[in-house]
Amino acid sequence: MSNKQPNIISLGAGVQSSCMSLMAAAGEIGPMPIAAIFADTQDEPKGVYEWLEWLTKQLPFPVHVVTKGILSKRALDMRTTKDGLVYSKTDIPFFTLAQDGGIGKIMHRACTADFKIKPIMQTCRKLAKIKRGQREVGVIQWIGISMDEMRRMKPSRDSWAETRWPLIEKRMSRNDCLNWMEFHGYPKPPRSSCVYCPFHRNEEWRRLQVEEPEDFAKAVQFERDVQAVKSKTGNFSSTPFLHKSCKPLDQVDFRSDVERGQQLLDWDDECSGMCGV
């Protein structure tokens, strides 16, 4: 891999990208990046912003925080087509409850592309001084995917950017990242994702509920607001929910089967998105 192109970290501010950034700062991964970029949906938990502020001070390269706006606000915006149909954009994947009681999913997911990937790539272009129409690789983009998430590896869609996965190169898992950070005396990073992300496991919902009740309350209110908006649109007949049970978030029991005194028989689905690394 050529060292001529600038290296830039896509920083999710979760375990993997934080560990990768700190390893770069320690000289264990090279060459030294010229910058890291954090795309802010403005809906992350308070703990993520506090962690990002701490992490920025540990790094010898700048961290650029970019945003396309407030994701939750766009999800609540009411729009009207030329022929008078009232609708709202569904960028966030929801679980849905139909009038006949059937449970489904909205699989469309534009939130990652529009509020994470695009702002990061636009900033990469600016920092690497990519010319309009340029096709040759002009920047190396680091993604913090670990060995246990190899299925998430995807090459760049832009010809001017080459994707690199340093943790894969070092064959590091998420636990390896945690162990590395503990060995070097760093605190444990929080999980990075929007407070209302439907991909949350029950453990994360409960953590928010117990440790960050203000953010959990935001998720509860957002669910209610989305339901109110969708009930007024002409392109949506089901009721959206943030939890797969299709129950109101503040009525879900997030305890594990073991904690409820039951035998553990299965596991929740794993998020396969681009957030949280």
C-alpha positions in Angstrom: 0.0 0.0 0.0 1.4 3.4 -1.0 2.2 5.9 1.7 1.8 8.8 -0.7 -1.9 9.2 -0.2 -3.2 10.7 3.0 -4.7 8.3 5.5 -8.0 9.3 7.2 -9.9 7.5 9.9 -13.7 7.1 9.8 -14.3 7.5 13.5 -17.5 6.0 14.9 -16.3 6.7 18.5 -17.1 3.1 19.5 -14.7 0.4 20.7 -13.1 -0.5 17.4 -12.5 2.8 15.8 -11.4 4.3 19.1 -8.9 1.5 19.7 -7.6 1.9 16.1 -7.1 5.6 16.5 -5.2 5.2 19.8 -3.1 2.5 18.2 -2.2 4.9 15.4 -1.4 7.6 18.0 0.9 5.1 19.7 2.7 4.2 16.4 1.4 0.6 16.3 -0.5 1.3 13.0 1.0 3.5 10.3 1.4 5.7 8.6 0.1 8.4 10.9 -3.4 9.6 9.7 -3.8 13.2 8.8 -7.2 13.3 10.5 -10.2 11.4 11.8 -13.8 12.2 10.9 -16.8 11.7 13.1 -20.2 12.1 11.5 -22.7 13.4 14.1 -26.4 12.6 13.7 -26.9 14.8 16.8 -28.8 11.9 18.4 -26.0 10.0 20.0 -26.1 9.3 23.8 -24.5 11.8 26.1 -21.8 9.3 26.9 -20.6 9.2 23.3 -20.1 13.0 23.1 -18.2 12.9 26.4 -16.0 10.1 25.1 -15.4 11.8 21.8 -14.2 14.9 23.7 -11.8 12.8 25.8 -10.6 10.8 22.8 -9.8 14.0 20.8 -7.4 15.1 23.4 -5.5 11.8 23.2 -4.8 12.0 19.5 -1.9 13.8 17.7 -4.1 14.4 14.6 -7.3 16.5 14.4 -10.8 15.1 14.7 -13.3 16.7 12.4 -16.9 16.6 13.6 -19.3 16.9 10.6 -23.1 16.7 10.5 -25.9 16.8 8.0 -28.4 17.9 10.6 -30.6 16.2 13.2 -31.6 12.8 12.0 -34.6 12.5 14.2 -35.9 15.9 13.0 -35.8 14.8 9.4 -37.8 11.6 10.3 -40.5 13.8 11.7 -40.7 16.4 8.9 -44.1 16.3 7.1 -44.0 16.7 3.3 -46.6 17.0 0.6 -46.3 15.8 -3.0 -47.5 17.9 -5.9 -50.8 15.9 -6.0 -51.4 16.6 -2.3 -50.2 13.3 -0.7 -48.9 13.9 2.8 -45.9 11.8 3.7 -42.7 11.7 5.8 -39.4 10.1 4.8 -38.7 6.8 6.4 -34.9 6.8 6.6 -34.7 4.8 9.9 -35.7 1.0 9.9 -38.7 0.4 12.1 -40.6 -2.6 13.3 -44.2 -2.3 12.2 -47.5 -3.5 13.6 -50.3 -3.8 11.1 -54.0 -3.3 11.8 -54.5 -7.1 11.6 -51.8 -7.6 14.3 -49.1 -8.7 11.9 -45.5 -7.7 12.8 -43.1 -6.6 10.0 -40.1 -4.5 9.3 -39.2 -1.5 7.3 -35.9 -2.5 5.9 -35.1 0.8 4.0 -32.2 2.3 5.8 -30.9 5.7 4.5 -29.8 7.0 7.8 -26.3 5.5 7.6 -25.7 6.5 4.0 -27.1 10.1 4.3 -26.0 11.0 7.8 -22.8 9.0 8.2 -21.1 7.9 5.0 -21.9 10.9 2.8 -20.7 13.6 5.2 -17.5 11.6 5.9 -16.7 11.1 2.2 -17.4 14.7 1.5 -14.9 15.7 4.2 -12.4 13.2 2.9 -12.6 14.8 -0.5 -11.9 18.2 1.0 -9.1 17.1 3.3 -7.4 15.0 0.6 -7.9 17.8 -2.0 -9.6 15.4 -4.4 -10.2 17.0 -7.7 -13.6 16.9 -9.5 -13.7 13.9 -11.8 -10.6 12.3 -10.2 -10.4 8.6 -10.6 -7.1 7.6 -9.2 -6.9 6.8 -5.5 -6.1 10.0 -3.6 -7.0 9.0 0.0 -6.8 5.8 2.2 -9.8 5.5 4.4 -9.5 3.5 7.6 -12.6 1.6 8.8 -12.6 0.1 12.3 -14.1 -3.3 11.5 -12.7 -6.2 13.6 -12.3 -9.9 12.9 -15.7 -10.8 14.4 -17.4 -8.3 11.9 -15.7 -9.3 8.7 -19.0 -9.6 6.9 -19.3 -5.8 7.1 -16.2 -5.2 5.0 -17.1 -3.4 1.8 -14.7 -1.7 -0.7 -15.2 2.0 -1.3 -17.7 3.0 -4.0 -15.6 6.0 -4.9 -12.7 5.4 -7.2 -10.6 8.1 -5.6 -10.8 6.4 -2.1 -9.2 3.1 -1.1 -10.6 1.4 2.0 -8.3 -0.1 4.6 -9.2 -2.2 7.7 -6.2 -2.1 10.1 -7.8 -4.2 12.8 -8.4 -7.0 10.2 -4.7 -6.7 9.2 -3.8 -7.3 12.8 -6.4 -10.0 13.2 -8.0 -8.2 16.2 -11.4 -8.9 17.5 -13.6 -6.5 19.5 -12.4 -8.2 22.7 -8.8 -7.8 21.6 -9.5 -4.1 21.2 -10.9 -3.9 24.7 -8.0 -5.8 26.1 -5.5 -3.5 24.3 -7.2 -0.5 25.8 -7.3 -2.0 29.3 -3.6 -3.0 29.1 -2.7 0.6 28.1 -4.8 2.1 30.9 -7.6 3.6 28.8 -11.2 3.6 29.9 -13.8 1.4 28.1 -15.5 3.3 25.2 -19.3 3.5 25.1 -21.4 2.0 22.3 -21.8 4.5 19.5 -25.3 4.6 17.9 -28.3 6.8 17.9 -30.3 6.7 21.2 -33.3 5.3 19.3 -31.6 2.9 16.9 -33.9 -0.1 16.3 -30.9 -2.4 16.0 -30.2 -2.0 19.8 -30.1 -5.3 21.6 -32.1 -5.6 24.8 -28.8 -5.2 26.8 -28.2 -1.8 25.2 -31.8 -0.6 25.7 -31.5 -1.6 29.3 -28.2 0.2 29.7 -29.7 3.3 28.3 -32.7 2.9 30.6 -30.6 2.5 33.7 -27.4 4.5 33.0 -28.6 7.2 30.7 -32.3 7.7 31.5 -32.5 11.1 29.8 -31.4 9.5 26.5 -33.8 6.6 27.0 -36.6 9.2 27.6 -35.6 10.8 24.3 -36.0 7.4 22.5 -39.4 6.9 24.1 -40.6 10.3 23.0 -39.2 9.9 19.5 -41.1 6.7 19.1 -44.3 8.5 20.1 -43.6 11.4 17.8 -42.9 9.1 14.8 -46.2 7.2 15.5 -48.1 10.5 15.6 -46.5 11.7 12.3 -47.1 8.4 10.5 -50.7 8.3 11.6 -51.2 11.6 9.6 -49.5 10.5 6.4 -51.1 8.9 3.3 -48.3 6.4 2.6 -48.2 4.5 5.9 -50.9 2.3 7.4 -49.0 0.4 10.1 -47.7 1.6 13.4 -43.9 2.0 13.7 -42.1 0.8 16.8 -38.4 0.8 17.9 -38.4 -2.6 19.5 -39.1 -5.9 17.7 -41.9 -6.8 20.1 -43.9 -3.9 18.7 -44.6 -2.7 22.2 -44.1 0.9 23.4 -40.5 1.2 24.4 -41.3 2.2 28.0 -43.4 -1.0 28.4 -40.7 -3.5 27.3 -39.0 -5.7 29.8 -35.4 -5.6 28.7 -34.1 -8.1 31.3 -32.5 -11.3 30.0 -34.2 -14.7 30.3 -31.7 -15.6 32.9 -32.4 -12.5 34.9 -36.1 -13.3 34.7 -35.4 -16.8 36.0 -35.8 -18.6 32.7 -33.4 -20.8 30.7 -31.5 -18.9 28.0 -32.5 -20.5 24.7 -31.6 -18.0 22.0 -30.0 -14.7 21.2 -31.0 -11.4 19.7 -30.2 -10.5 16.1 -26.9 -8.8 15.5 -26.8 -5.4 13.9 -25.0 -5.5 10.6 -24.9 -1.8 9.9 -22.1 0.7 9.5 -22.6 2.5 12.9 -21.1 1.8 16.2 -17.5 0.9 15.3 
